Amino acid sequence: MILVLPGVFAGTSKVCTNPLTSCGSTTSSDTCCYNSPGGQFALTQFWDTNPSTGPSDSWTVHGLWPDHCDGTYDQNCDSKRAYTNITQILKAFGKTSLLSYMNTYWKDYTGNDESFWEHEWGKHGTCISTLKPACYTGYTPTQEVPDYFQKAVDLFKTRNTYQALINAGITPSTTKTYTSAQIQAALKAAFGVTAIIQCSSGALDEVWYSYYVQGSVATGTFIATTPVGQSSSCASTGIKWLPKSGSPAPTTTGGSPTPTGGSGTISGSGYLNAVTSGSGKGCLISAGTWYTTGTCATFTARVSGSSITLTSSKGTCGIVSGVFTCGSGVAASVFTDKSGTLAYSGSTTFYATAVPGGSTQLPVYTASKAVSVSFAWTNV
Ligand SMILES: *[C@@H]1O[C@H](CO)[C@@H](O)[C@H](O)[C@H]1NC(C)=O
């Protein structure tokens, strides 16, 4: 067996102590730790149908853009770093799994992924202040490139637009139409913030998710936010979501958040985001309770055949006296995956006495209560 080590030793990102959040009321001139002037980040996704790109049950990555706090933006900020060898750079830094993910999910509609990646990097990536060479200690030329693409992909994995729409009963169709408000409500229910939707010839083809960043893009924290200064090109009614060629026809049942039969995706590390047919939001936290105003717990899903067991930082997760519970001494229950939505005893529907608000955390039951809720997995 031959061990192949990454060929390049990279420097490290500058350490940021108590970094400020971009576009905040307090600014900093240390643009290695404070993203400026591009401080409002957009993680943009495509739904290409003509021609179709990527998997028929997934959106694809467009890019990660450092817009100004008012929605205007700079572009092509450093021609010297407009690299034309993104694939080679990622390989040189040992980023083979990132590259293979990009080959599936970061697609160019003309078939030239490398040139699309060069375009996104050169136009937008070179404008990110915290990824400039001066922001690295012991900078190795091009090392900011893997940082850019890795961050964009990591964010993309937390925004499963396809599943969010399906869970709200919005399905790809050549005939059905939706209102802008329906689509936006579905995305807000899944991710807790407003997104910007874009249409072309009356069909939904892009979604933009906004973030502020505390600290640097490479090592800081992305904070989802309501977009400022960006606008939608979709009409308010009559919007189509066209199938990609070869799309399976998803089925939904009566607007309930029951997902379709497809390939499961619950594995590894992820969040369990609450999906309800009403004002659902939030996620499960480490004890297994439902919470809408805090940080989601990262669950670990171990998959064996079609059986899934879950753990959080509190311990193993199981159904204890009809309540979803994670803790030390909890006996593992077997869950299953229905298209990325958690199921117990074959059902993706769980219950709570209400949709939690403010600092309230509520238990999640398997037996019927006032509110039905499902939990959609997003890998983190
Ligand atoms: C990529 O291109 C840059 C600039 O042209 C060059 O400095 C670098 O060595 C190249 N990297 C690889 C891995 O080929």
The ligand as a MOL file (V3000), in Angstrom:
LIG
                    3D

  0  0  0     0  0            999 V3000
M  V30 BEGIN CTAB
M  V30 COUNTS 14 14 0 0 0
M  V30 BEGIN ATOM
M  V30 1 C -1.5850 27.0250 -10.4360 0
M  V30 2 O -1.3130 28.2430 -11.1150 0
M  V30 3 C -0.5530 29.1520 -10.3380 0
M  V30 4 C -0.4990 30.4890 -11.0580 0
M  V30 5 O -0.3890 30.3410 -12.4110 0
M  V30 6 C 0.8230 28.5500 -10.0870 0
M  V30 7 O 1.5960 29.4390 -9.3140 0
M  V30 8 C 0.6260 27.2500 -9.3040 0
M  V30 9 O 1.8550 26.6140 -9.1270 0
M  V30 10 C -0.3220 26.3110 -10.0470 0
M  V30 11 N -0.6270 25.1980 -9.1340 0
M  V30 12 C -0.5970 23.9280 -9.5130 0
M  V30 13 C -0.8780 22.9270 -8.4590 0
M  V30 14 O -0.3750 23.5600 -10.6490 0
M  V30 END ATOM
M  V30 BEGIN BOND
M  V30 1 1 1 2
M  V30 2 1 1 10
M  V30 3 1 2 3
M  V30 4 1 3 4
M  V30 5 1 3 6
M  V30 6 1 4 5
M  V30 7 1 6 7
M  V30 8 1 6 8
M  V30 9 1 8 9
M  V30 10 1 8 10
M  V30 11 1 10 11
M  V30 12 1 11 12
M  V30 13 1 12 13
M  V30 14 2 12 14
M  V30 END BOND
M  V30 END CTAB
M  END
